[in-house]
């Protein structure tokens, strides 16, 4: 109740002041309207979580007014104050979307109980909707935290820290599987919105003919309004993944939302205010798509206020040991299977691999290996090889890995050392031992 905004509509000033006096100390905002026209003017300016109104008003009943407002975009819950609640009135009220009745005369605790009950149901509906959305989107795969201490990942963490207190849109770029959604969730958690919803939308997974209603909501065929994801996420963070796949009409609509912080549900005449932070992600080259006319330039500049490029796993190879260990423990525990040995040669082979699928590929590899009870042959340790031969083979793996990284860094030894998480002297000493200038 403390975060609720409530509109009291009654032509009797005494009743309006009585309700306001009860509610104001307990709610974020309470406003009054003495007529339907005043109420409509207030609703055009802002959204209210709850409307409390008398059924008997000049020239129009409260029920008739609610039914009329539903058709133009009235999304608030409603409590009806009435001296009569016969079966016909109750049925009409249910059709109009009235959430509760309070019969006159009433005491202050009755109205407070009704308000708390309606708001609790509203919050429960919202939580259930968002939970179903996450389950359908399999968003739980992106839960967790950013793992690793490599310089590349520390740069990302530092940038997230700078942006956490700001409402600025952020565009996450990088290859598939680098953890863009995980970084977005981390930014949300670090912000003052951390206790509010984080809603992830995959622009490629929603059919184009449904995406507007899914995001913006709609007035149904029965005249009843239905909130979309933007309204359900209100107060929190909305994350658009694969934003390059967004259809052209949605790009236009989203640009207006970003500029005005208001949304118009499909079929509604009234816009609703939004309090949202927007985050975006893509593994496509948006500069190229803009140049080719496949993505709106004005939307691109609006979402790309600050960009964070997520490093590929090959550019943070020194995090592979920690990631592989974490995945091994997670999957062995969840499947009730023994952990596989992560010996030095296996870990070096993991570091040497190029990982085109990045962290997601490493995660899948460890999961599959736990299921099968062994790593693929190309990642297995020497096993039965012991003594001088094992040491010799291990040194060859180290040599191949360092030379591979040196080649990727264009021969820059300092950068090679940074990416491998070792000192420059170590690289110089190894190259000298291998007689490499």
C-alpha positions as CSV (number, residue, x, y, z in Angstrom):
1,X,0.0,0.0,0.0
2,X,2.9,2.4,0.7
3,X,3.8,2.5,-3.1
4,X,0.2,2.9,-4.3
5,X,-1.3,5.9,-6.0
6,X,-5.1,6.2,-5.5
7,X,-7.8,8.4,-7.1
8,X,-10.9,9.2,-5.0
9,X,-14.0,10.1,-7.1
10,X,-17.1,11.4,-5.2
11,X,-19.3,14.4,-5.7
12,X,-19.6,14.8,-1.9
13,X,-16.6,16.7,-0.6
14,X,-17.0,15.3,2.9
15,X,-16.7,11.8,1.6
16,X,-13.7,12.7,-0.5
17,X,-11.9,14.3,2.5
18,X,-12.8,11.4,4.8
19,X,-11.2,8.9,2.4
20,X,-8.2,11.1,1.7
21,X,-7.6,11.5,5.4
22,X,-7.6,7.7,5.9
23,X,-5.4,6.9,2.9
24,X,-2.9,9.7,2.7
25,X,-0.7,8.6,5.6
26,X,-0.5,5.1,4.2
27,X,-0.1,5.6,0.4
28,X,2.4,7.3,-1.9
29,X,-0.2,9.5,-3.5
30,X,-3.9,10.3,-3.0
31,X,-5.8,12.7,-5.3
32,X,-9.5,13.7,-5.5
33,X,-12.0,14.3,-8.2
34,X,-15.5,15.7,-7.6
35,X,-16.9,14.7,-11.0
36,X,-16.3,12.4,-13.9
37,X,-14.8,15.2,-16.0
38,X,-12.2,16.0,-13.3
39,X,-11.4,12.3,-12.9
40,X,-10.8,11.9,-16.7
41,X,-8.5,15.0,-16.7
42,X,-6.4,13.4,-13.9
43,X,-6.3,10.0,-15.6
44,X,-5.0,11.7,-18.8
45,X,-2.1,13.1,-16.8
46,X,-1.0,10.0,-14.8
47,X,-1.8,6.4,-14.0
48,X,-3.4,5.4,-10.7
49,X,-3.1,1.9,-9.2
50,X,-6.6,2.1,-7.7
51,X,-9.7,4.2,-8.1
52,X,-12.3,4.5,-5.4
53,X,-15.6,5.9,-6.5
54,X,-19.2,6.3,-5.6
55,X,-21.8,4.5,-7.8
56,X,-24.2,7.4,-7.6
57,X,-22.7,10.4,-9.5
58,X,-24.4,13.3,-11.3
59,X,-25.6,12.5,-14.9
60,X,-23.8,9.1,-14.9
61,X,-23.5,6.1,-12.6
62,X,-20.0,5.0,-11.4
63,X,-20.5,1.7,-13.2
64,X,-21.4,3.3,-16.5
65,X,-18.4,5.6,-16.2
66,X,-16.0,2.7,-15.5
67,X,-17.4,0.7,-18.5
68,X,-16.9,3.8,-20.7
69,X,-13.3,4.4,-19.5
70,X,-12.3,0.7,-20.0
71,X,-13.0,1.1,-23.7
72,X,-10.6,4.1,-24.0
73,X,-7.8,2.7,-21.8
74,X,-8.6,2.6,-18.1
75,X,-6.1,0.2,-16.4
76,X,-6.6,0.9,-12.7
77,X,-8.3,-1.4,-10.3
78,X,-11.6,0.0,-8.9
79,X,-13.4,-0.2,-5.6
80,X,-17.1,0.8,-5.7
81,X,-18.8,2.6,-2.8
82,X,-22.5,1.9,-2.9
83,X,-25.5,1.7,-0.6
84,X,-27.0,-1.2,-2.7
85,X,-25.3,-4.2,-4.1
86,X,-28.0,-6.5,-5.5
87,X,-27.2,-9.3,-7.9
88,X,-27.8,-7.3,-11.0
89,X,-25.4,-4.5,-9.8
90,X,-22.8,-7.1,-8.9
91,X,-22.9,-8.8,-12.4
92,X,-22.7,-5.4,-14.1
93,X,-19.8,-4.4,-11.9
94,X,-17.9,-7.7,-12.7
95,X,-18.3,-7.0,-16.4
96,X,-17.0,-3.5,-16.0
97,X,-14.0,-4.8,-14.1
98,X,-14.8,-3.6,-10.5
99,X,-12.5,-5.3,-8.1
100,X,-14.4,-4.9,-4.8
101,X,-17.4,-3.3,-3.1
102,X,-17.7,-1.3,0.1
103,X,-21.2,-0.9,1.4
104,X,-22.4,2.4,3.0
105,X,-22.1,3.2,5.8
106,X,-18.6,1.9,6.4
107,X,-15.8,2.4,8.9
108,X,-12.2,3.3,8.1
109,X,-10.9,-0.2,8.7
110,X,-13.3,-1.6,6.1
111,X,-12.0,0.7,3.4
112,X,-8.4,0.0,4.4
113,X,-9.0,-3.8,4.3
114,X,-10.6,-3.5,0.8
115,X,-7.7,-1.4,-0.5
116,X,-5.1,-3.8,0.9
117,X,-7.0,-6.8,-0.6
118,X,-7.3,-5.3,-4.1
119,X,-3.6,-4.2,-4.2
120,X,-2.4,-7.6,-3.0
121,X,-4.4,-9.3,-5.8
122,X,-3.0,-6.8,-8.3
123,X,0.6,-7.5,-7.2
124,X,0.0,-11.3,-7.2
125,X,-1.4,-11.1,-10.8
126,X,1.7,-9.1,-11.9
127,X,4.1,-11.5,-10.2
128,X,2.3,-14.6,-11.7
129,X,2.4,-13.0,-15.2
130,X,6.1,-12.2,-15.0
131,X,6.9,-15.6,-13.7
132,X,5.0,-17.3,-16.6
133,X,6.9,-15.0,-19.0
134,X,10.3,-16.0,-17.5
135,X,9.4,-19.7,-17.6
136,X,8.3,-19.5,-21.2
137,X,11.4,-17.5,-22.1
138,X,13.7,-19.9,-20.1
139,X,15.2,-16.8,-18.6
140,X,16.5,-18.8,-15.6
141,X,19.4,-19.8,-17.8
142,X,20.7,-16.3,-17.5
143,X,20.5,-16.2,-13.7
144,X,23.7,-16.0,-11.6
145,X,26.6,-13.6,-11.5
146,X,29.5,-12.6,-13.8
147,X,32.3,-15.1,-13.0
148,X,35.9,-14.3,-13.5
149,X,38.7,-11.9,-12.6
150,X,40.3,-11.3,-16.0
151,X,41.1,-7.7,-16.9
152,X,38.5,-7.8,-19.7
153,X,35.7,-8.7,-17.3
154,X,36.9,-6.3,-14.6
155,X,36.5,-3.5,-17.2
156,X,32.9,-4.6,-17.7
157,X,32.3,-4.6,-14.0
158,X,33.8,-1.1,-13.6
159,X,31.5,0.2,-16.3
160,X,28.4,-1.4,-14.7
161,X,29.4,0.3,-11.5
162,X,29.5,3.7,-13.2
163,X,26.1,3.2,-14.8
164,X,24.2,1.5,-11.9
165,X,22.9,4.8,-10.4
166,X,21.9,6.3,-13.8
167,X,18.7,5.8,-15.8
168,X,20.7,5.8,-19.1
169,X,19.8,3.3,-21.8
170,X,22.7,0.8,-22.3
171,X,23.4,-1.3,-25.4
172,X,25.3,-4.6,-24.7
173,X,27.1,-6.0,-27.8
174,X,29.3,-9.0,-28.3
175,X,29.3,-12.5,-29.7
176,X,26.5,-15.0,-28.9
177,X,27.1,-16.6,-25.5
178,X,29.2,-13.9,-23.9
179,X,26.7,-13.2,-21.2
180,X,24.9,-10.0,-22.4
181,X,21.7,-10.8,-20.5
182,X,23.6,-11.8,-17.4
183,X,25.5,-8.4,-17.5
184,X,22.1,-6.6,-17.9
185,X,20.7,-8.4,-14.9
186,X,23.8,-7.5,-12.9
187,X,23.3,-3.9,-13.8
188,X,19.7,-4.0,-12.8
189,X,20.6,-5.7,-9.4
190,X,23.2,-3.0,-8.7
191,X,20.8,-0.2,-9.4
192,X,18.1,1.3,-7.1
193,X,15.6,-0.7,-9.2
194,X,17.1,-4.0,-8.0
195,X,14.0,-5.0,-6.0
196,X,11.7,-4.3,-8.8
197,X,11.0,-6.5,-11.9
198,X,13.6,-7.3,-14.5
199,X,11.8,-8.4,-17.7
200,X,13.7,-9.9,-20.6
201,X,12.2,-9.8,-24.1
202,X,13.7,-11.7,-27.0
203,X,12.7,-9.8,-30.1
204,X,13.2,-12.8,-32.3
205,X,11.0,-15.2,-30.3
206,X,7.6,-13.3,-30.3
207,X,5.6,-13.5,-33.6
208,X,5.5,-10.1,-35.4
209,X,1.7,-10.1,-35.4
210,X,1.6,-10.4,-31.5
211,X,4.6,-8.4,-30.4
212,X,2.8,-5.1,-30.1
213,X,0.1,-6.5,-27.9
214,X,2.6,-8.5,-25.8
215,X,4.7,-5.4,-25.1
216,X,2.1,-2.5,-25.0
217,X,-1.0,-4.3,-23.9
218,X,-4.4,-4.0,-25.6
219,X,-8.1,-3.4,-25.2
220,X,-9.6,-6.9,-25.7
221,X,-12.7,-7.7,-27.8
222,X,-14.7,-7.7,-24.6
223,X,-13.7,-4.1,-23.9
224,X,-11.5,-5.2,-20.9
225,X,-7.9,-3.9,-20.9
226,X,-4.9,-6.2,-20.7
227,X,-1.5,-5.0,-19.5
228,X,1.6,-5.7,-21.6
229,X,5.1,-6.4,-20.5
230,X,6.0,-2.7,-20.3
231,X,3.3,-2.0,-17.8
232,X,4.0,-5.2,-15.8
233,X,7.7,-4.2,-15.6
234,X,6.8,-0.6,-14.5
235,X,9.3,0.6,-11.9
236,X,11.9,-1.9,-13.0
237,X,14.0,-2.7,-16.0
238,X,13.1,-3.9,-19.5
239,X,15.8,-5.8,-21.4
240,X,15.4,-6.2,-25.2
241,X,17.6,-9.0,-26.5
242,X,18.3,-9.5,-30.2
243,X,17.1,-5.9,-30.8
244,X,18.3,-6.1,-34.4
245,X,15.4,-8.5,-35.1
246,X,12.8,-5.9,-34.0
247,X,10.2,-5.4,-36.8
248,X,10.1,-1.9,-38.3
249,X,6.6,-0.9,-36.9
250,X,7.8,-1.8,-33.4
251,X,11.0,0.3,-33.8
252,X,8.8,3.3,-34.5
253,X,6.6,2.6,-31.5
254,X,9.5,1.9,-29.2
255,X,11.2,5.2,-30.2
256,X,8.1,7.1,-29.0
257,X,8.1,5.2,-25.7
258,X,11.8,6.0,-25.1
259,X,11.2,9.7,-25.9
260,X,7.9,10.3,-24.0
261,X,8.1,7.6,-21.3
262,X,4.5,6.8,-22.1
263,X,2.8,3.8,-23.8
264,X,-0.5,3.6,-25.7
265,X,-2.0,0.1,-25.5
266,X,-3.3,-1.3,-28.8
267,X,-6.9,-0.1,-29.3
268,X,-6.7,2.5,-26.4
269,X,-7.2,6.2,-26.7
270,X,-5.3,7.1,-23.5
271,X,-1.6,6.8,-23.0
272,X,-0.2,5.5,-19.8
273,X,3.0,6.8,-18.1
274,X,6.0,4.5,-17.7
275,X,8.8,4.4,-15.1
276,X,11.3,2.0,-16.8
277,X,15.0,1.7,-17.5
278,X,15.7,0.2,-20.9
279,X,18.6,-2.1,-21.7
280,X,19.3,-3.6,-25.1
281,X,21.6,-6.3,-26.5
282,X,22.6,-7.6,-30.0
283,X,25.3,-9.7,-31.5
284,X,24.7,-8.1,-34.9
285,X,26.5,-5.1,-36.3
286,X,23.9,-2.3,-35.9
287,X,26.1,0.2,-37.7
288,X,26.0,-2.0,-40.8
289,X,22.2,-2.6,-40.5
290,X,21.6,1.2,-40.1
291,X,23.7,1.8,-43.2
292,X,21.7,-0.8,-45.1
293,X,18.4,0.7,-44.0
294,X,17.4,-2.4,-42.0
295,X,17.4,-0.6,-38.6
296,X,16.2,2.9,-37.9
297,X,19.1,5.4,-37.3
298,X,17.1,7.5,-34.9
299,X,16.3,4.4,-32.7
300,X,19.9,3.3,-32.9
301,X,21.2,6.6,-31.6
302,X,18.5,6.6,-28.8
303,X,19.5,3.1,-27.5
304,X,23.2,3.5,-28.0
305,X,23.8,6.2,-25.4
306,X,26.3,4.0,-23.7
307,X,27.7,0.8,-25.1
308,X,29.3,-2.1,-23.3
309,X,31.0,-4.8,-25.4
310,X,31.1,-8.2,-23.7
311,X,34.5,-9.9,-24.2
312,X,34.6,-13.2,-25.9
313,X,35.8,-16.2,-23.8
314,X,39.0,-16.5,-25.9
315,X,39.8,-12.9,-24.8
316,X,39.4,-13.8,-21.1
317,X,41.0,-17.3,-21.2
318,X,42.2,-16.9,-17.6
319,X,38.6,-17.1,-16.4
320,X,38.1,-20.6,-18.0
321,X,39.4,-22.5,-14.9
322,X,37.0,-20.7,-12.6
323,X,34.0,-21.1,-15.0
324,X,34.7,-24.8,-15.7
325,X,35.0,-25.5,-12.0
326,X,31.8,-23.7,-11.2
327,X,29.9,-25.5,-14.0
328,X,31.3,-28.9,-12.9
329,X,30.2,-28.4,-9.4
330,X,26.7,-27.2,-10.4
331,X,25.9,-30.0,-12.9
332,X,27.4,-32.8,-10.8
333,X,25.3,-31.7,-7.8
334,X,22.1,-31.2,-9.8
335,X,22.4,-34.6,-11.6
336,X,23.8,-36.5,-8.6
337,X,26.9,-37.6,-10.5
338,X,30.6,-37.5,-9.6
339,X,32.6,-34.6,-10.6
340,X,35.1,-35.2,-13.5
341,X,38.8,-34.5,-12.8
342,X,39.9,-31.1,-14.1
343,X,43.6,-32.0,-14.3
344,X,46.2,-29.5,-15.6
345,X,46.3,-30.8,-19.1
346,X,42.5,-30.7,-19.5
347,X,42.4,-27.2,-18.2
348,X,45.2,-26.1,-20.6
349,X,43.3,-27.7,-23.5
350,X,40.2,-25.9,-22.5
351,X,42.2,-22.6,-22.5
352,X,43.7,-23.4,-25.9
353,X,40.3,-24.0,-27.6
354,X,38.9,-21.0,-29.5
355,X,35.3,-21.2,-28.0
356,X,33.2,-19.8,-30.9
357,X,30.2,-20.3,-28.7
358,X,31.8,-18.6,-25.7
359,X,30.7,-19.2,-22.1
360,X,27.5,-20.9,-23.3
361,X,29.6,-23.4,-25.3
362,X,31.8,-24.1,-22.2
363,X,28.7,-24.6,-20.1
364,X,27.2,-27.0,-22.5
365,X,30.5,-28.9,-22.8
366,X,30.8,-29.4,-19.1
367,X,27.1,-30.4,-18.8
368,X,27.4,-33.0,-21.6
369,X,30.7,-34.3,-20.1
370,X,29.1,-34.9,-16.7
371,X,26.2,-36.7,-18.3
372,X,28.6,-39.0,-20.3
373,X,31.0,-39.4,-17.5
374,X,34.0,-38.1,-19.4
375,X,35.3,-35.2,-21.4
376,X,35.5,-35.4,-25.2
377,X,38.8,-36.9,-26.4
378,X,40.2,-33.6,-27.5
379,X,39.9,-32.2,-24.0
380,X,41.0,-35.2,-21.9
381,X,44.1,-35.2,-19.8
382,X,47.0,-37.6,-20.4
383,X,45.5,-40.2,-17.9
384,X,47.9,-43.1,-18.0
385,X,50.9,-41.1,-19.2
386,X,53.3,-40.5,-16.4
387,X,56.8,-39.2,-15.7
388,X,59.0,-37.4,-18.2
389,X,56.6,-37.9,-21.1
390,X,53.6,-36.3,-19.3
391,X,55.8,-33.3,-18.4
392,X,57.0,-33.1,-22.0
393,X,53.4,-33.2,-23.4
394,X,52.2,-30.7,-20.9
395,X,55.0,-28.3,-21.9
396,X,53.9,-28.6,-25.5
397,X,50.4,-27.7,-24.6
398,X,51.6,-24.6,-22.8
399,X,53.8,-23.7,-25.7
400,X,51.0,-24.0,-28.2
401,X,48.7,-22.0,-26.1
402,X,51.1,-19.1,-25.5
403,X,52.1,-19.0,-29.2
404,X,48.5,-19.1,-30.2
405,X,47.7,-16.1,-28.0
406,X,50.8,-14.3,-29.1
407,X,49.7,-14.7,-32.7
408,X,46.2,-13.3,-31.8
409,X,47.8,-10.3,-30.2
410,X,49.9,-9.5,-33.2
411,X,53.2,-10.4,-31.4
412,X,52.5,-7.9,-28.6
413,X,54.0,-9.6,-25.5
414,X,52.5,-7.3,-23.0
415,X,49.0,-7.8,-24.3
416,X,49.6,-11.6,-24.5
417,X,50.6,-11.6,-20.8
418,X,47.5,-9.5,-19.9
419,X,45.1,-11.8,-21.6
420,X,46.8,-14.9,-20.1
421,X,46.9,-13.4,-16.6
422,X,50.6,-13.8,-16.2
423,X,53.5,-11.3,-16.0
424,X,55.4,-10.0,-19.0
425,X,58.6,-11.6,-17.6
426,X,56.9,-15.1,-17.7
427,X,56.2,-14.7,-21.4
428,X,59.8,-13.4,-22.1
429,X,61.3,-16.3,-20.1
430,X,59.2,-19.0,-21.9
431,X,60.0,-17.6,-25.4
432,X,63.7,-17.5,-24.5
433,X,63.5,-21.1,-23.4
434,X,61.9,-22.0,-26.7
435,X,64.5,-20.0,-28.6
436,X,61.9,-17.7,-30.0
437,X,62.8,-14.0,-30.6
